[in-house]
């Protein structure tokens, strides 16, 4: 857990340290570095392509992804007869004679939906908890410190658990559904956002503008909620990009374990990967396609997130 919390705390410190070492806006400097980053460019292109395919998937998919009648009889799993890529089916047919290319396109939308909703859930709940804890410390007082201690120890316990194990446990309790996957993955993200925002608010607490506001007699509540909190959101936004990559992988893992959408006919990359494992010897590409989709998409969000993290780090400023 120490490595995980160290990374979170380091990102939380970047906003305050950056703004005190340069007179330029944090995001102006960050965007200037991002424009020169090949890693950010590659990640942005991957994400743009993924989002575009997810949005336009239903309109550009050549066939109904649930259709099992058009090519019935061409796929015989009991005889290890499968249909590979051809002119009318660019990625071939799956084990139920459904067009694999159409299923990949439609599956991208569901994968994106799960990732975004789960990340927004983790961001919202985590920001509320971390903001309350950071504000309690900023406002000072024994009650605020006790509140922060209790909340942070609970957050640390959540961070100590392996994220996938925690997500599987939550999904198993709530039952099999797409909503369950979103909630389970979102809950896993909560402690990360909470600790990050709380750390960013503490880092902002010693900034010059906070001291100036205190010297002018501005109330501590207004300083904490009106100034410190908004200025602490930058590293949290960066983390949301990285969390999207994690959310996509964990959602696919839950679907692979059979905890996702109970309707197996609806295309989703994790479900497609699980369905293909029984035919890996005869048709390995049925597993390769969804696996590559998950890997490349997660890579795109990771590259962009890491590039944003580096752009915020004053040690890497040229």
C-alpha positions as CSV (number, residue, x, y, z in Angstrom):
1,X,0.0,0.0,0.0
2,X,2.9,2.4,0.7
3,X,3.8,2.6,-3.0
4,X,0.2,3.4,-4.0
5,X,-0.2,6.0,-1.3
6,X,3.2,7.6,-2.1
7,X,2.2,8.1,-5.7
8,X,-1.1,9.6,-4.7
9,X,0.6,12.0,-2.2
10,X,3.2,13.0,-4.7
11,X,0.6,13.9,-7.2
12,X,-1.3,15.9,-4.6
13,X,1.9,18.0,-3.9
14,X,2.4,18.9,-7.5
15,X,-0.2,21.6,-7.7
16,X,1.0,23.7,-4.8
17,X,4.7,23.2,-5.7
18,X,4.2,24.2,-9.3
19,X,2.2,27.3,-8.5
20,X,4.8,28.5,-6.1
21,X,7.7,28.0,-8.4
22,X,6.4,29.8,-11.5
23,X,4.3,32.8,-12.2
24,X,2.4,31.2,-15.0
25,X,-0.9,29.4,-14.7
26,X,-0.7,25.7,-13.8
27,X,-2.7,24.6,-16.8
28,X,-1.0,27.0,-19.2
29,X,2.3,25.5,-18.3
30,X,0.9,21.9,-18.4
31,X,-0.7,22.4,-21.8
32,X,2.6,23.8,-23.1
33,X,4.4,20.7,-22.0
34,X,1.6,18.4,-23.3
35,X,1.8,19.8,-26.8
36,X,5.5,18.8,-26.9
37,X,4.9,15.3,-25.5
38,X,4.8,12.4,-28.0
39,X,3.3,10.3,-25.2
40,X,0.4,12.6,-24.8
41,X,-0.1,12.8,-28.6
42,X,-0.2,9.0,-28.9
43,X,-2.6,8.6,-25.9
44,X,-4.8,11.4,-27.3
45,X,-5.1,9.7,-30.7
46,X,-5.9,6.3,-29.2
47,X,-8.6,7.9,-26.9
48,X,-10.1,9.9,-29.7
49,X,-10.3,6.9,-31.9
50,X,-11.9,4.8,-29.1
51,X,-14.5,7.4,-28.2
52,X,-15.3,8.0,-31.9
53,X,-15.9,4.3,-32.5
54,X,-17.9,4.0,-29.3
55,X,-20.2,6.8,-30.3
56,X,-20.6,5.9,-34.0
57,X,-20.5,2.1,-33.5
58,X,-24.3,1.5,-33.9
59,X,-24.3,3.5,-37.2
60,X,-21.2,2.0,-38.7
61,X,-21.5,-1.6,-37.6
62,X,-22.3,-3.5,-40.8
63,X,-24.5,-6.1,-39.1
64,X,-26.7,-6.7,-36.0
65,X,-24.2,-7.9,-33.4
66,X,-26.7,-10.3,-31.9
67,X,-27.7,-11.9,-35.3
68,X,-27.1,-15.7,-35.2
69,X,-29.2,-16.6,-38.3
70,X,-27.5,-15.0,-41.3
71,X,-24.5,-17.3,-41.3
72,X,-26.0,-20.2,-39.4
73,X,-24.3,-23.5,-40.3
74,X,-21.0,-21.9,-41.3
75,X,-19.6,-22.2,-37.8
76,X,-19.6,-25.7,-36.3
77,X,-17.9,-25.6,-32.9
78,X,-18.2,-29.3,-32.3
79,X,-16.1,-29.9,-35.4
80,X,-13.7,-27.0,-34.8
81,X,-14.9,-25.2,-37.9
82,X,-14.8,-21.4,-37.6
83,X,-14.9,-18.5,-40.1
84,X,-12.0,-16.2,-40.1
85,X,-11.6,-12.7,-41.6
86,X,-13.1,-12.3,-45.1
87,X,-14.6,-9.6,-47.3
88,X,-18.1,-9.6,-45.7
89,X,-16.9,-10.3,-42.1
90,X,-13.7,-8.3,-41.5
91,X,-12.9,-10.0,-38.3
92,X,-14.7,-13.3,-39.0
93,X,-17.5,-14.9,-37.0
94,X,-17.6,-15.8,-33.4
95,X,-18.7,-19.2,-31.9
96,X,-22.4,-18.4,-32.5
97,X,-21.9,-17.2,-36.1
98,X,-22.2,-13.5,-35.1
99,X,-20.2,-10.8,-36.9
100,X,-17.1,-10.2,-34.7
101,X,-16.4,-6.7,-36.2
102,X,-19.9,-5.5,-35.3
103,X,-19.6,-6.9,-31.8
104,X,-16.3,-5.2,-31.3
105,X,-17.8,-1.8,-32.3
106,X,-20.9,-2.1,-30.2
107,X,-18.8,-3.5,-27.3
108,X,-16.6,-0.4,-27.3
109,X,-19.7,1.7,-26.4
110,X,-20.5,-0.4,-23.4
111,X,-16.9,-0.5,-22.3
112,X,-16.7,3.3,-22.5
113,X,-20.0,3.7,-20.6
114,X,-18.9,1.5,-17.7
115,X,-15.5,3.2,-17.5
116,X,-16.9,6.7,-17.5
117,X,-19.8,6.1,-15.1
118,X,-17.5,4.2,-12.6
119,X,-14.9,6.9,-12.7
120,X,-17.5,9.6,-12.2
121,X,-18.9,7.7,-9.3
122,X,-15.5,7.3,-7.7
123,X,-14.6,10.9,-8.5
124,X,-17.8,12.4,-7.0
125,X,-17.9,10.3,-3.8
126,X,-14.1,10.5,-3.3
127,X,-14.1,14.3,-3.8
128,X,-16.9,14.7,-1.2
129,X,-15.0,12.6,1.3
130,X,-11.6,14.1,0.6
131,X,-12.9,17.6,0.4
132,X,-14.7,17.3,3.7
133,X,-11.6,15.8,5.3
134,X,-9.3,18.5,3.8
135,X,-11.7,21.3,4.8
136,X,-11.8,20.0,8.3
137,X,-8.1,20.1,8.6
138,X,-7.9,23.5,6.9
139,X,-10.5,25.0,9.3
140,X,-8.5,23.6,12.2
141,X,-9.7,22.7,15.6
142,X,-9.7,19.4,17.6
143,X,-13.0,18.3,16.1
144,X,-11.7,18.7,12.5
145,X,-8.5,16.8,13.3
146,X,-10.5,13.9,14.8
147,X,-12.8,13.8,11.8
148,X,-9.9,13.7,9.4
149,X,-8.2,10.9,11.4
150,X,-11.2,8.7,11.4
151,X,-11.9,9.3,7.7
152,X,-8.3,8.8,6.6
153,X,-7.9,5.6,8.6
154,X,-11.0,4.2,6.8
155,X,-9.6,5.3,3.4
156,X,-6.2,3.7,4.2
157,X,-7.9,0.4,5.0
158,X,-9.6,0.5,1.6
159,X,-6.3,1.3,-0.1
160,X,-4.7,-1.6,1.7
161,X,-7.0,-4.1,-0.1
162,X,-6.2,-5.2,-3.7
163,X,-8.5,-3.2,-5.9
164,X,-9.7,-6.1,-8.0
165,X,-10.3,-8.2,-4.9
166,X,-12.4,-5.4,-3.4
167,X,-14.3,-5.0,-6.7
168,X,-15.0,-8.7,-7.0
169,X,-16.3,-8.8,-3.4
170,X,-18.7,-5.9,-3.9
171,X,-19.9,-7.3,-7.2
172,X,-20.5,-10.7,-5.6
173,X,-22.6,-9.2,-2.8
174,X,-24.7,-6.9,-5.1
175,X,-25.3,-9.6,-7.8
176,X,-24.7,-9.9,-11.5
177,X,-25.6,-6.8,-13.5
178,X,-24.0,-4.0,-15.5
179,X,-24.9,-1.6,-12.8
180,X,-23.1,-3.8,-10.3
181,X,-19.9,-3.5,-12.3
182,X,-20.2,0.3,-12.4
183,X,-20.7,0.5,-8.6
184,X,-18.0,-2.0,-7.7
185,X,-15.4,-0.3,-9.9
186,X,-16.5,3.1,-8.7
187,X,-16.2,2.2,-5.1
188,X,-12.6,1.0,-5.7
189,X,-11.8,4.5,-7.1
190,X,-13.2,6.3,-4.1
191,X,-10.2,6.1,-1.7
192,X,-7.8,7.2,-4.4
193,X,-9.7,10.4,-5.2
194,X,-10.4,11.0,-1.5
195,X,-6.8,10.8,-0.4
196,X,-5.6,12.8,-3.4
197,X,-7.9,15.7,-2.9
198,X,-7.3,15.8,0.8
199,X,-3.5,15.8,0.2
200,X,-3.8,18.5,-2.5
201,X,-5.8,20.7,-0.1
202,X,-3.2,20.3,2.6
203,X,-0.5,21.2,0.1
204,X,-2.5,24.3,-0.9
205,X,-2.9,25.3,2.8
206,X,0.5,26.9,3.0
207,X,0.2,28.9,-0.3
208,X,0.7,32.7,-0.3
209,X,-2.9,33.4,-1.3
210,X,-4.1,31.5,1.8
211,X,-1.8,33.5,4.1
212,X,-3.0,36.7,2.4
213,X,-6.6,35.8,2.8
214,X,-6.1,35.0,6.5
215,X,-4.3,38.3,7.0
216,X,-7.3,40.1,5.5
217,X,-9.6,38.4,8.0
218,X,-11.4,36.1,5.5
219,X,-13.3,33.4,7.2
220,X,-11.6,30.0,7.3
221,X,-14.7,28.3,5.8
222,X,-14.6,30.6,2.8
223,X,-10.9,30.1,2.4
224,X,-11.2,26.3,2.5
225,X,-14.3,25.9,0.3
226,X,-14.0,29.0,-1.9
227,X,-10.3,29.1,-2.6
228,X,-8.3,26.0,-1.4
229,X,-10.8,23.4,-2.7
230,X,-11.1,24.8,-6.3
231,X,-7.3,25.2,-6.6
232,X,-6.8,21.6,-5.4
233,X,-8.8,19.9,-8.2
234,X,-6.0,19.8,-10.8
235,X,-4.2,16.6,-9.7
236,X,-7.7,15.0,-9.2
237,X,-8.5,15.7,-12.8
238,X,-5.2,14.1,-13.9
239,X,-5.9,11.1,-11.7
240,X,-9.4,10.7,-13.4
241,X,-7.6,10.0,-16.7
242,X,-5.5,7.3,-15.1
243,X,-8.5,5.9,-13.3
244,X,-10.4,5.5,-16.6
245,X,-7.7,3.1,-17.7
246,X,-8.0,1.1,-14.5
247,X,-11.8,1.2,-14.6
248,X,-11.9,-0.3,-18.1
249,X,-9.5,-3.1,-17.1
250,X,-11.3,-3.9,-13.8
251,X,-14.8,-3.8,-15.5
252,X,-13.6,-6.2,-18.2
253,X,-12.2,-8.4,-15.4
254,X,-15.5,-8.5,-13.6
255,X,-17.3,-9.3,-16.8
256,X,-14.8,-12.0,-17.6
257,X,-15.5,-13.6,-14.2
258,X,-19.3,-13.6,-14.9
259,X,-20.2,-10.7,-12.7
260,X,-21.2,-8.3,-15.5
261,X,-24.2,-8.0,-17.8
262,X,-26.3,-11.2,-17.4
263,X,-27.3,-10.9,-21.0
264,X,-24.4,-12.6,-22.7
265,X,-25.8,-11.7,-26.2
266,X,-25.0,-8.1,-25.6
267,X,-21.4,-7.4,-26.8
268,X,-18.9,-6.3,-24.1
269,X,-15.2,-6.9,-24.4
270,X,-14.8,-8.6,-21.1
271,X,-17.7,-11.0,-21.9
272,X,-16.4,-11.6,-25.4
273,X,-13.1,-12.6,-23.9
274,X,-14.7,-15.0,-21.5
275,X,-16.8,-16.6,-24.2
276,X,-13.7,-17.1,-26.4
277,X,-11.6,-18.9,-23.9
278,X,-13.3,-22.2,-24.6
279,X,-12.3,-22.0,-28.3
280,X,-8.8,-20.6,-27.9
281,X,-7.2,-23.7,-29.5
282,X,-9.4,-23.6,-32.6
283,X,-10.1,-19.8,-33.0
284,X,-7.6,-17.8,-30.9
285,X,-8.4,-14.6,-32.6
286,X,-11.8,-14.5,-30.9
287,X,-9.9,-13.8,-27.7
288,X,-7.2,-11.7,-29.2
289,X,-9.6,-9.0,-30.7
290,X,-11.3,-8.0,-27.4
291,X,-8.0,-8.4,-25.5
292,X,-6.3,-6.0,-27.8
293,X,-9.2,-3.6,-27.6
294,X,-8.9,-3.5,-23.8
295,X,-5.2,-3.3,-23.8
296,X,-4.9,-0.5,-26.4
297,X,-7.7,1.6,-24.9
298,X,-6.2,1.3,-21.4
299,X,-2.8,2.2,-22.8
300,X,-4.3,5.3,-24.4
301,X,-5.7,6.6,-21.1
302,X,-2.5,5.6,-19.3
303,X,-0.2,7.4,-21.7
304,X,-2.3,10.6,-21.6
305,X,-2.6,10.5,-17.8
306,X,1.1,9.9,-17.3
307,X,1.9,12.7,-19.7
308,X,-0.4,15.0,-17.7
309,X,1.3,14.0,-14.5
310,X,4.7,14.8,-15.9
311,X,3.5,18.1,-17.2
312,X,2.4,19.1,-13.7
313,X,5.7,18.0,-12.1
314,X,8.1,21.0,-11.6
315,X,11.1,18.6,-11.5
316,X,10.5,17.8,-15.2
317,X,10.1,21.4,-16.3
318,X,12.4,22.4,-19.1
